[in-house]
Amino acid sequence: MRTQRRRLVLAGCGALLTLPAAALSPNHYRLGVLSIDDNPVDPIWIEFLLEMARLGLAEGDDFTTVPSFVGRDGKSALRAAEDLVSQNVDAIYVSGGTAVVKAAMQATSTIPIVMFTAADPVRDGLVASLRRPGGNVTGNAILAPELLAKRLQILVEITHRPRRVAFLTTSSSPIATRPEMREALDKTSRSVGTSAQVFQVASIEELDSTIAEIGRAGLPLVADVTALFYINVKRLGALVAQNRIAAIGDGKRYAEAGFLVSYGLDYHDLVRRCARLIAKIFKGADPGKLPVELASKFELVVNLRSAADLGITVPRNYRSAATAILR
């Protein structure tokens, strides 16, 4: 068992095993990985490999990983997807949200696609329905409006009900491009007793000046769930700390990067679900008949070091409800 675990971790660290064609069994699969993050030691990816092994599918022995990384600006998603299709993969695992899933769909309508997360796959045309996706796409769906409302509520209560909060997003996000999403944000903000001032960045280079502007305005900050922020979370966390901003983000890595608090999905649970779906597809299941699963496990992480630096006392109810506390 120890030898198997060592092999899996090495695979997760970039030592992808590629066997000669003659050595592969008839049931050896090729898994395309279309990802925004080229970090080979990401704990979530290692969890994926471990879950596949639990299901009897060890990388190297039973399947080969074929990675293709999307550029940090997200503009090369289609090219990266087409690269995977040209390599005759048996399925594509997509990490990067709706835009990257759409790129994969544009590249192929036949190879099964398993999406790590998508905010609203039905509305966005990724699947026909959650229960019967149809086509070649399945995976996980998140409850984006509910999560946003919860983050706003947490931030407002911890920061003593400010009149305004900053909502940091990108110029290509649904909040920025869809009037109905902006209306939903305004409605949600009012429901928790505040108003949201939207700040948009078109690239990571604009973060410094935008975060500084939010800091000068003295506004607490909610970070939108975007690929750009996710892969640059350490830089974002450093800027938030430097400008003394009380901020909330999506997953645990935001709190670890210096945010005051994070509330979001249990990504380890989601990636294990993806592994189970891919295992079923490798065994012949039709992705169009595998229901899209709604996220059901969430994590609240409180960073008491950041709270102390900001002079904020986190209410006891949030400390007791936290999945993890960083001291």
FILO-961082 format. One record per residue (C-alpha): residue number from 0; chain; x, y, z. Coordinates in steps of 0.05 Angstrom, whole numbers, plus 5000, padded with zeros to 4 digits. Layout:
BEGIN
[node NUM, "A", [X, Y, Z]] ...
This chain:
BEGIN
[node 0, "A", [5000, 5000, 5000]] [node 1, "A", [5057, 5047, 5018]] [node 2, "A", [5089, 5035, 4949]] [node 3, "A", [5023, 5049, 4914]] [node 4, "A", [5013, 5114, 4952]] [node 5, "A", [5084, 5136, 4936]] [node 6, "A", [5071, 5123, 4862]] [node 7, "A", [5007, 5163, 4864]] [node 8, "A", [5038, 5223, 4899]] [node 9, "A", [5096, 5223, 4849]] [node 10, "A", [5045, 5222, 4794]] [node 11, "A", [5011, 5282, 4826]] [node 12, "A", [5078, 5317, 4828]] [node 13, "A", [5086, 5314, 4753]] [node 14, "A", [5119, 5246, 4743]] [node 15, "A", [5064, 5222, 4696]] [node 16, "A", [5075, 5151, 4676]] [node 17, "A", [5073, 5136, 4601]] [node 18, "A", [5077, 5063, 4583]] [node 19, "A", [5097, 5036, 4515]] [node 20, "A", [5036, 5017, 4474]] [node 21, "A", [5055, 4943, 4477]] [node 22, "A", [5054, 4945, 4553]] [node 23, "A", [4984, 4974, 4559]] [node 24, "A", [4927, 4928, 4575]] [node 25, "A", [4865, 4929, 4530]] [node 26, "A", [4829, 4967, 4585]] [node 27, "A", [4882, 5022, 4593]] [node 28, "A", [4849, 5091, 4586]] [node 29, "A", [4874, 5160, 4568]] [node 30, "A", [4846, 5215, 4611]] [node 31, "A", [4851, 5286, 4585]] [node 32, "A", [4858, 5339, 4639]] [node 33, "A", [4838, 5409, 4617]] [node 34, "A", [4858, 5454, 4675]] [node 35, "A", [4870, 5527, 4693]] [node 36, "A", [4922, 5508, 4745]] [node 37, "A", [4988, 5477, 4726]] [node 38, "A", [5008, 5464, 4798]] [node 39, "A", [5026, 5389, 4797]] [node 40, "A", [5025, 5383, 4874]] [node 41, "A", [4956, 5412, 4883]] [node 42, "A", [4924, 5372, 4941]] [node 43, "A", [4858, 5369, 4903]] [node 44, "A", [4890, 5334, 4844]] [node 45, "A", [4926, 5286, 4889]] [node 46, "A", [4859, 5270, 4922]] [node 47, "A", [4832, 5255, 4852]] [node 48, "A", [4888, 5205, 4840]] [node 49, "A", [4877, 5172, 4908]] [node 50, "A", [4802, 5166, 4895]] [node 51, "A", [4815, 5135, 4827]] [node 52, "A", [4861, 5084, 4861]] [node 53, "A", [4807, 5069, 4912]] [node 54, "A", [4762, 5053, 4854]] [node 55, "A", [4813, 5005, 4826]] [node 56, "A", [4843, 5052, 4773]] [node 57, "A", [4915, 5070, 4786]] [node 58, "A", [4950, 5121, 4743]] [node 59, "A", [5002, 5088, 4700]] [node 60, "A", [4973, 5019, 4708]] [node 61, "A", [4901, 5031, 4688]] [node 62, "A", [4901, 5100, 4657]] [node 63, "A", [4948, 5153, 4631]] [node 64, "A", [4938, 5226, 4646]] [node 65, "A", [4944, 5273, 4587]] [node 66, "A", [4948, 5345, 4614]] [node 67, "A", [4932, 5408, 4575]] [node 68, "A", [4935, 5474, 4613]] [node 69, "A", [4894, 5536, 4598]] [node 70, "A", [4933, 5601, 4600]] [node 71, "A", [4924, 5644, 4662]] [node 72, "A", [4884, 5694, 4621]] [node 73, "A", [4836, 5638, 4600]] [node 74, "A", [4842, 5657, 4526]] [node 75, "A", [4875, 5592, 4504]] [node 76, "A", [4821, 5545, 4530]] [node 77, "A", [4797, 5524, 4461]] [node 78, "A", [4867, 5511, 4436]] [node 79, "A", [4882, 5470, 4498]] [node 80, "A", [4818, 5429, 4490]] [node 81, "A", [4832, 5416, 4417]] [node 82, "A", [4901, 5391, 4436]] [node 83, "A", [4869, 5338, 4480]] [node 84, "A", [4820, 5317, 4427]] [node 85, "A", [4877, 5308, 4377]] [node 86, "A", [4910, 5260, 4426]] [node 87, "A", [4851, 5211, 4425]] [node 88, "A", [4834, 5214, 4499]] [node 89, "A", [4777, 5171, 4525]] [node 90, "A", [4748, 5226, 4571]] [node 91, "A", [4764, 5298, 4590]] [node 92, "A", [4764, 5323, 4662]] [node 93, "A", [4753, 5399, 4662]] [node 94, "A", [4774, 5445, 4719]] [node 95, "A", [4763, 5519, 4707]] [node 96, "A", [4689, 5533, 4707]] [node 97, "A", [4636, 5545, 4654]] [node 98, "A", [4680, 5580, 4603]] [node 99, "A", [4730, 5523, 4601]] [node 100, "A", [4674, 5471, 4597]] [node 101, "A", [4646, 5508, 4537]] [node 102, "A", [4714, 5506, 4504]] [node 103, "A", [4717, 5431, 4514]] [node 104, "A", [4647, 5425, 4485]] [node 105, "A", [4667, 5466, 4425]] [node 106, "A", [4726, 5419, 4414]] [node 107, "A", [4686, 5355, 4417]] [node 108, "A", [4614, 5332, 4419]] [node 109, "A", [4631, 5258, 4427]] [node 110, "A", [4686, 5250, 4479]] [node 111, "A", [4656, 5248, 4550]] [node 112, "A", [4669, 5312, 4590]] [node 113, "A", [4667, 5313, 4666]] [node 114, "A", [4665, 5383, 4696]] [node 115, "A", [4695, 5397, 4764]] [node 116, "A", [4647, 5455, 4775]] [node 117, "A", [4597, 5497, 4737]] [node 118, "A", [4553, 5551, 4767]] [node 119, "A", [4489, 5537, 4728]] [node 120, "A", [4500, 5484, 4674]] [node 121, "A", [4427, 5483, 4651]] [node 122, "A", [4420, 5559, 4642]] [node 123, "A", [4488, 5562, 4610]] [node 124, "A", [4471, 5509, 4559]] [node 125, "A", [4521, 5456, 4583]] [node 126, "A", [4468, 5403, 4596]] [node 127, "A", [4394, 5394, 4581]] [node 128, "A", [4377, 5381, 4654]] [node 129, "A", [4413, 5360, 4718]] [node 130, "A", [4379, 5293, 4721]] [node 131, "A", [4386, 5276, 4647]] [node 132, "A", [4444, 5317, 4619]] [node 133, "A", [4441, 5289, 4549]] [node 134, "A", [4501, 5300, 4503]] [node 135, "A", [4571, 5286, 4528]] [node 136, "A", [4576, 5329, 4591]] [node 137, "A", [4564, 5313, 4665]] [node 138, "A", [4597, 5331, 4731]] [node 139, "A", [4583, 5379, 4788]] [node 140, "A", [4538, 5440, 4794]] [node 141, "A", [4545, 5492, 4849]] [node 142, "A", [4492, 5535, 4881]] [node 143, "A", [4524, 5602, 4862]] [node 144, "A", [4468, 5650, 4885]] [node 145, "A", [4460, 5615, 4952]] [node 146, "A", [4535, 5615, 4964]] [node 147, "A", [4540, 5689, 4947]] [node 148, "A", [4484, 5705, 4995]] [node 149, "A", [4518, 5666, 5051]] [node 150, "A", [4586, 5700, 5039]] [node 151, "A", [4554, 5768, 5041]] [node 152, "A", [4517, 5751, 5105]] [node 153, "A", [4580, 5725, 5139]] [node 154, "A", [4622, 5786, 5119]] [node 155, "A", [4568, 5836, 5139]] [node 156, "A", [4559, 5804, 5207]] [node 157, "A", [4633, 5797, 5222]] [node 158, "A", [4648, 5869, 5201]] [node 159, "A", [4591, 5899, 5241]] [node 160, "A", [4541, 5912, 5185]] [node 161, "A", [4577, 5962, 5139]] [node 162, "A", [4533, 6004, 5093]] [node 163, "A", [4574, 5983, 5032]] [node 164, "A", [4618, 5924, 5012]] [node 165, "A", [4663, 5916, 4952]] [node 166, "A", [4649, 5860, 4904]] [node 167, "A", [4712, 5843, 4865]] [node 168, "A", [4702, 5808, 4798]] [node 169, "A", [4729, 5806, 4728]] [node 170, "A", [4705, 5842, 4666]] [node 171, "A", [4684, 5776, 4634]] [node 172, "A", [4645, 5748, 4694]] [node 173, "A", [4569, 5738, 4693]] [node 174, "A", [4562, 5795, 4744]] [node 175, "A", [4596, 5842, 4694]] [node 176, "A", [4563, 5816, 4630]] [node 177, "A", [4492, 5796, 4650]] [node 178, "A", [4445, 5850, 4676]] [node 179, "A", [4402, 5798, 4711]] [node 180, "A", [4463, 5774, 4751]] [node 181, "A", [4479, 5845, 4772]] [node 182, "A", [4407, 5854, 4794]] [node 183, "A", [4411, 5789, 4834]] [node 184, "A", [4474, 5815, 4868]] [node 185, "A", [4440, 5880, 4887]] [node 186, "A", [4379, 5843, 4913]] [node 187, "A", [4421, 5796, 4954]] [node 188, "A", [4461, 5854, 4983]] [node 189, "A", [4398, 5889, 5004]] [node 190, "A", [4372, 5826, 5037]] [node 191, "A", [4431, 5826, 5085]] [node 192, "A", [4428, 5901, 5098]] [node 193, "A", [4483, 5928, 5054]] [node 194, "A", [4498, 5950, 4982]] [node 195, "A", [4551, 5922, 4937]] [node 196, "A", [4598, 5966, 4898]] [node 197, "A", [4626, 5925, 4840]] [node 198, "A", [4700, 5930, 4822]] [node 199, "A", [4723, 5897, 4757]] [node 200, "A", [4792, 5877, 4733]] [node 201, "A", [4807, 5855, 4662]] [node 202, "A", [4874, 5823, 4680]] [node 203, "A", [4916, 5804, 4740]] [node 204, "A", [4959, 5866, 4729]] [node 205, "A", [4901, 5910, 4749]] [node 206, "A", [4894, 5877, 4818]] [node 207, "A", [4944, 5922, 4854]] [node 208, "A", [4910, 5988, 4838]] [node 209, "A", [4840, 5960, 4846]] [node 210, "A", [4854, 5930, 4914]] [node 211, "A", [4888, 5994, 4936]] [node 212, "A", [4825, 6033, 4915]] [node 213, "A", [4781, 5987, 4956]] [node 214, "A", [4828, 5995, 5015]] [node 215, "A", [4826, 6071, 5011]] [node 216, "A", [4750, 6067, 5011]] [node 217, "A", [4752, 6025, 5074]] [node 218, "A", [4705, 5973, 5045]] [node 219, "A", [4702, 5899, 5065]] [node 220, "A", [4710, 5855, 5004]] [node 221, "A", [4675, 5795, 4973]] [node 222, "A", [4717, 5761, 4919]] [node 223, "A", [4678, 5731, 4862]] [node 224, "A", [4689, 5658, 4844]] [node 225, "A", [4733, 5664, 4782]] [node 226, "A", [4790, 5624, 4752]] [node 227, "A", [4833, 5687, 4751]] [node 228, "A", [4828, 5696, 4826]] [node 229, "A", [4834, 5622, 4841]] [node 230, "A", [4901, 5613, 4808]] [node 231, "A", [4928, 5679, 4834]] [node 232, "A", [4900, 5672, 4905]] [node 233, "A", [4967, 5682, 4940]] [node 234, "A", [4977, 5749, 4905]] [node 235, "A", [4906, 5768, 4920]] [node 236, "A", [4914, 5749, 4993]] [node 237, "A", [4978, 5789, 5000]] [node 238, "A", [4945, 5851, 4970]] [node 239, "A", [4885, 5844, 5016]] [node 240, "A", [4931, 5840, 5077]] [node 241, "A", [4975, 5897, 5053]] [node 242, "A", [4914, 5943, 5045]] [node 243, "A", [4883, 5920, 5110]] [node 244, "A", [4818, 5895, 5079]] [node 245, "A", [4770, 5848, 5113]] [node 246, "A", [4756, 5798, 5057]] [node 247, "A", [4718, 5734, 5045]] [node 248, "A", [4732, 5685, 4989]] [node 249, "A", [4709, 5618, 4963]] [node 250, "A", [4750, 5559, 4988]] [node 251, "A", [4799, 5545, 5044]] [node 252, "A", [4858, 5569, 5002]] [node 253, "A", [4832, 5640, 5006]] [node 254, "A", [4835, 5639, 5082]] [node 255, "A", [4903, 5607, 5079]] [node 256, "A", [4926, 5663, 5033]] [node 257, "A", [4908, 5716, 5084]] [node 258, "A", [4833, 5729, 5076]] [node 259, "A", [4795, 5741, 5140]] [node 260, "A", [4747, 5684, 5125]] [node 261, "A", [4727, 5637, 5070]] [node 262, "A", [4662, 5601, 5056]] [node 263, "A", [4654, 5554, 4998]] [node 264, "A", [4653, 5485, 4970]] [node 265, "A", [4689, 5425, 4996]] [node 266, "A", [4731, 5416, 4934]] [node 267, "A", [4760, 5350, 4957]] [node 268, "A", [4689, 5322, 4958]] [node 269, "A", [4676, 5349, 4888]] [node 270, "A", [4738, 5319, 4859]] [node 271, "A", [4722, 5251, 4889]] [node 272, "A", [4654, 5255, 4855]] [node 273, "A", [4689, 5270, 4789]] [node 274, "A", [4733, 5209, 4798]] [node 275, "A", [4672, 5165, 4809]] [node 276, "A", [4639, 5192, 4746]] [node 277, "A", [4701, 5182, 4705]] [node 278, "A", [4708, 5110, 4731]] [node 279, "A", [4637, 5097, 4709]] [node 280, "A", [4650, 5126, 4640]] [node 281, "A", [4713, 5084, 4632]] [node 282, "A", [4669, 5023, 4647]] [node 283, "A", [4621, 5043, 4592]] [node 284, "A", [4570, 5090, 4623]] [node 285, "A", [4538, 5143, 4579]] [node 286, "A", [4555, 5213, 4607]] [node 287, "A", [4489, 5239, 4581]] [node 288, "A", [4453, 5191, 4629]] [node 289, "A", [4496, 5206, 4690]] [node 290, "A", [4461, 5260, 4731]] [node 291, "A", [4498, 5325, 4745]] [node 292, "A", [4509, 5327, 4821]] [node 293, "A", [4494, 5388, 4864]] [node 294, "A", [4547, 5408, 4913]] [node 295, "A", [4526, 5390, 4983]] [node 296, "A", [4587, 5398, 5028]] [node 297, "A", [4614, 5466, 5048]] [node 298, "A", [4672, 5494, 5089]] [node 299, "A", [4676, 5555, 5134]] [node 300, "A", [4748, 5575, 5150]] [node 301, "A", [4766, 5632, 5197]] [node 302, "A", [4835, 5664, 5198]] [node 303, "A", [4845, 5691, 5268]] [node 304, "A", [4914, 5719, 5250]] [node 305, "A", [4882, 5763, 5198]] [node 306, "A", [4827, 5782, 5246]] [node 307, "A", [4879, 5804, 5297]] [node 308, "A", [4917, 5845, 5246]] [node 309, "A", [4851, 5879, 5226]] [node 310, "A", [4829, 5890, 5298]] [node 311, "A", [4767, 5848, 5287]] [node 312, "A", [4736, 5802, 5338]] [node 313, "A", [4703, 5744, 5302]] [node 314, "A", [4636, 5728, 5335]] [node 315, "A", [4634, 5665, 5375]] [node 316, "A", [4580, 5633, 5333]] [node 317, "A", [4625, 5636, 5271]] [node 318, "A", [4685, 5609, 5309]] [node 319, "A", [4645, 5550, 5335]] [node 320, "A", [4614, 5536, 5267]] [node 321, "A", [4680, 5539, 5230]] [node 322, "A", [4705, 5477, 5194]] [node 323, "A", [4776, 5501, 5208]] [node 324, "A", [4808, 5559, 5246]] [node 325, "A", [4876, 5587, 5226]] [node 326, "A", [4913, 5615, 5285]] 
